[in-house]
Amino acid sequence: MIVALKVLAACGLDAALGDPRWFPHPVRLMGLIAHWYEQHVLVWARSTSSQYVAGMVLAVGLPVLCYVSVEWILFMTSQFNEWISHILWILLGYTALAARDLADHANQVYRALQNGSLEQARAALSLIVGRDTEELSEPEVIRATIETVAESTSDGVVAPLCYLALGGPSLAFAYKAVNTLDSMIGHRTESYQYFGWAAARCDDVLNWVPARLSGLCLVLAAGLLNGTGVYAWKILLRDGGKHASLNSGRPEAAMAGALTVQLGGSNYYQGILVKRQLIGDPIQPLVPNHIVQAIHVMIVASLLVAGFLIGLVWW
């Protein structure tokens, strides 16, 4: 019961506070460590095998470091004062969640479009996507925002919640380390083809269940909010495996069905064209209000997952 209450409190803090820019978020520290490692180790890894090994050391070492560090901090504070340890557990758990921050960023894109500033919308979008945004049209900006909200429902909300409920902040932080590494080096580019392989595979494994749970809860949320649950389920089953990622297609297909729009298509990454399969049907043309609908579906899906996990660990 205590764990359930702490998870509930962490979710409440995330909903209320989000991710203030002034707060020294642990993920930023993970990113700095990974960047330092890449700058000082990868330069010596010239052969394919050495890059594989260097990447495996980072992919395993950083999550283990995060897990052990958080466990040690919680243990030491519990020796001093149990209540302080509980409070710290909640604060650390809160920093692992990103539902409010995701909604805030997506809303920035929406507000810019509502104000008629495509340039500001592109700038706001560039903070949450890896693709090139400078030349995107309004429908492409909307599509990118919806895709990010859908994918981040899994790796920014549902997955951290799952690991927080099952293993506390230590496991949640280990997951965040894996996910951070995947976003930094888990790309199929010449630079990271071998060095980032282990990070990408670890992320695939850890997100396998959360991605499918996210897809299911997005379908349920679609039924509750829009009455499109049956159609979203159909699109999830039909198109969930079309994404290049092992996991990202599930929440993306469910969201496309929930909004009755089409996602996927061509994107540019650092000037390189990447063509993706289309997901969903273009029943409705993409308009700014679809961003708001996507946020609402994400929030309801997150609440469903949180309720399920809190109930699971309550007893």
KARAQUI-V647538 format. One record per pair of residues at least 24 apart in sequence whose C-alpha atoms are under 10 Angstrom apart, sorted by the first residue. I is the first residue (numbers start at 0). J is the second residue. If there is no record, write none. Layout:
I;J
I;J
This chain:
0;309
0;310
0;311
0;312
0;313
0;314
1;85
1;312
1;313
1;314
2;85
2;88
2;89
2;163
2;164
2;165
2;166
2;167
2;309
2;312
2;313
2;314
3;164
3;305
3;306
3;308
3;309
3;310
3;311
3;312
3;313
3;314
4;89
4;309
4;312
4;313
5;85
5;86
5;88
5;89
5;90
5;92
5;93
5;163
5;164
5;167
5;309
6;88
6;89
6;92
6;93
6;160
6;163
6;164
6;167
6;168
6;305
6;308
6;309
6;312
7;89
7;92
7;93
7;164
7;305
7;306
7;308
7;309
8;86
8;88
8;89
8;90
8;92
8;93
9;86
9;88
9;89
9;90
9;91
9;92
9;93
9;94
9;95
9;96
9;160
9;163
10;89
10;92
10;93
10;94
10;95
10;96
10;97
10;98
10;99
10;156
10;160
10;301
10;302
10;305
11;89
11;93
12;89
12;90
12;92
12;93
12;94
12;96
12;99
13;90
13;92
13;93
13;94
13;95
13;96
13;97
13;98
13;99
13;100
14;93
14;96
14;97
14;98
14;99
14;100
14;102
14;298
15;99
16;93
16;99
16;100
17;93
17;94
17;96
17;97
17;98
17;99
17;100
17;101
17;102
17;103
18;93
18;94
18;95
18;96
18;97
18;98
18;99
18;100
18;101
18;103
19;100
22;94
23;94
24;91
24;94
24;95
25;65
25;91
25;94
25;95
25;172
25;175
25;176
26;94
26;95
26;172
26;175
26;176
26;178
26;179
27;179
28;176
29;61
29;62
29;64
29;65
29;172
29;175
29;176
29;177
29;179
29;180
30;176
30;179
30;180
30;182
30;183
32;57
32;61
33;57
33;58
33;61
33;176
33;179
33;180
33;183
33;184
34;180
34;183
34;184
37;184
37;194
41;194
44;194
46;193
47;192
47;193
47;194
48;193
48;194
49;193
49;194
50;191
50;192
50;193
50;194
50;195
50;196
51;191
51;192
51;193
51;194
51;195
51;196
51;197
52;193
52;194
52;196
52;197
53;193
53;194
53;195
53;197
54;180
54;184
54;185
54;191
54;193
54;194
54;195
54;196
54;197
54;198
54;199
55;193
55;194
55;195
55;196
55;197
55;198
55;201
56;194
56;197
56;198
57;176
57;177
57;180
57;194
57;195
57;197
57;198
58;176
58;177
58;178
58;180
58;181
58;184
58;194
58;195
58;196
58;197
58;198
58;199
58;200
58;201
58;202
59;173
59;176
59;177
59;197
59;198
59;201
60;173
60;176
60;177
61;172
61;173
61;175
61;176
61;177
61;180
62;169
62;170
62;171
62;172
62;173
62;174
62;175
62;176
62;177
62;178
62;179
62;180
63;169
63;170
63;172
63;173
63;174
63;176
63;177
64;169
64;172
64;173
64;176
65;168
65;169
65;170
65;171
65;172
65;173
65;174
65;175
65;176
66;167
66;168
66;169
66;170
66;171
66;172
66;173
66;174
66;176
67;169
67;170
67;172
67;173
68;169
68;172
68;173
69;167
69;168
69;169
69;170
69;171
69;172
69;173
70;167
70;168
70;169
70;170
71;169
72;169
73;168
73;169
87;168
88;163
88;167
88;168
88;169
89;163
89;167
89;168
90;168
91;163
91;167
91;168
91;169
91;171
91;172
92;159
92;160
92;162
92;163
92;164
92;167
92;168
92;169
92;170
92;171
92;172
93;159
93;160
93;163
93;168
94;159
94;168
94;171
94;172
95;155
95;156
95;158
95;159
95;160
95;162
95;163
95;168
95;171
95;172
95;173
95;174
95;175
96;154
96;155
96;156
96;157
96;158
96;159
96;160
96;163
96;171
96;175
97;151
97;152
97;154
97;155
97;156
97;157
97;159
97;160
98;148
98;151
98;152
98;155
98;156
98;157
98;294
98;297
98;298
98;301
98;302
99;156
99;294
99;298
100;155
101;127
101;147
101;148
101;151
101;152
101;155
101;156
101;294
101;297
101;298
102;148
102;290
102;291
102;293
102;294
102;295
102;297
102;298
103;294
104;144
104;148
105;141
105;144
105;145
105;147
105;148
105;290
105;291
105;293
105;294
106;144
106;290
106;291
106;294
108;140
108;141
108;144
108;287
108;290
109;140
109;141
109;144
109;286
109;287
109;288
109;289
109;290
109;291
110;287
110;291
111;287
112;137
112;140
112;141
112;286
112;287
112;288
113;287
113;288
120;144
127;151
128;268
129;182
129;183
129;266
129;267
129;268
129;269
130;266
130;267
130;268
130;269
130;270
130;271
130;272
130;273
131;266
131;267
131;268
131;269
131;270
131;271
131;272
132;266
132;267
132;268
132;269
134;267
135;266
135;267
137;285
137;286
137;287
138;284
138;285
138;286
138;287
139;262
139;263
139;264
139;265
139;266
139;285
140;285
140;286
140;287
140;290
141;262
141;285
141;286
141;287
141;288
141;289
141;290
142;255
142;260
142;261
142;262
142;263
142;264
142;285
142;286
142;287
142;289
142;290
143;262
143;263
143;266
143;290
144;287
144;289
144;290
144;293
144;294
145;251
145;254
145;255
145;258
145;260
145;262
145;285
145;287
145;289
145;290
145;291
145;292
145;293
145;294
146;247
146;248
146;250
146;251
146;252
146;254
146;255
146;262
146;263
146;290
146;293
147;247
147;250
147;251
147;293
148;250
148;251
148;254
148;290
148;293
148;294
148;296
148;297
149;210
149;213
149;214
149;217
149;247
149;248
149;249
149;250
149;251
149;252
149;253
149;254
149;255
149;293
149;294
149;296
149;297
150;210
150;213
150;214
150;246
150;247
150;248
150;249
150;250
150;251
150;252
150;254
150;297
151;210
151;213
151;247
151;250
151;251
151;297
152;209
152;210
152;213
152;214
152;216
152;217
152;247
152;250
152;251
152;294
152;296
152;297
152;298
152;300
152;301
153;206
153;207
153;208
153;209
153;210
153;211
153;212
153;213
153;214
153;217
153;246
153;247
153;249
153;250
153;251
153;297
153;300
153;301
154;178
154;202
154;205
154;206
154;209
154;210
154;213
154;246
154;247
156;209
156;213
156;297
156;298
156;300
156;301
156;302
156;304
156;305
157;206
157;208
157;209
157;210
157;211
157;212
157;213
157;216
157;300
157;301
157;302
157;303
157;304
157;305
157;308
158;205
158;206
158;207
158;208
158;209
158;210
158;212
158;213
158;304
159;206
159;209
160;209
160;301
160;304
160;305
160;308
160;309
161;208
161;209
161;212
161;304
161;305
161;307
161;308
161;309
162;205
162;209
162;308
163;308
164;305
164;308
164;309
164;311
164;312
164;313
165;308
165;311
165;312
174;201
174;202
174;205
174;206
175;202
176;202
177;201
177;202
177;203
177;205
178;202
178;203
178;205
178;206
199;244
200;245
202;245
202;246
203;244
203;245
203;246
203;247
204;245
204;246
205;246
206;245
206;246
206;247
207;245
207;246
207;247
207;249
208;246
209;246
209;249
209;250
209;304
210;245
210;246
210;247
210;248
210;249
210;250
210;251
211;235
211;239
211;246
211;247
211;248
211;249
211;250
211;253
212;249
212;250
212;300
212;304
213;247
213;249
213;250
213;251
213;253
213;254
213;297
213;300
213;301
213;303
213;304
214;239
214;246
214;247
214;248
214;249
214;250
214;251
214;252
214;253
214;254
214;300
215;249
215;250
215;253
215;300
215;304
216;250
216;253
216;296
216;297
216;299
216;300
216;301
216;302
216;303
216;304
217;249
217;250
217;251
217;252
217;253
217;254
217;256
217;257
217;293
217;296
217;297
217;298
217;299
217;300
217;301
217;303
217;304
218;250
218;252
218;253
218;254
218;256
218;257
218;296
218;300
219;253
219;257
219;296
219;299
219;300
219;303
220;253
220;254
220;257
220;295
220;296
220;297
220;298
220;299
220;300
220;301
220;302
220;303
221;253
221;254
221;256
221;257
221;258
221;292
221;293
221;295
221;296
221;297
221;299
221;300
222;257
222;296
223;296
223;299
223;300
224;257
224;292
224;295
224;296
224;299
225;257
225;258
225;259
225;292
225;296
226;257
227;256
227;257
227;258
227;259
228;253
228;256
228;257
228;258
229;256
229;257
230;255
230;256
230;257
230;258
230;259
230;279
231;255
231;256
231;257
231;258
231;259
231;279
232;256
232;257
233;279
234;259
234;278
234;279
234;280
235;278
235;279
237;278
237;279
238;276
238;277
238;278
238;279
239;278
239;279
240;276
240;278
241;275
241;276
241;277
241;278
242;275
242;276
242;277
242;278
243;274
243;275
243;276
248;278
250;297
251;278
251;279
252;277
252;278
252;279
253;278
253;279
254;278
254;279
254;292
254;293
254;296
254;297
255;279
255;280
255;281
255;293
256;280
256;281
256;282
257;292
257;293
257;296
258;282
258;283
258;285
258;289
258;290
258;292
258;293
258;296
259;283
259;284
259;285
259;289
260;284
260;285
260;286
260;289
261;285
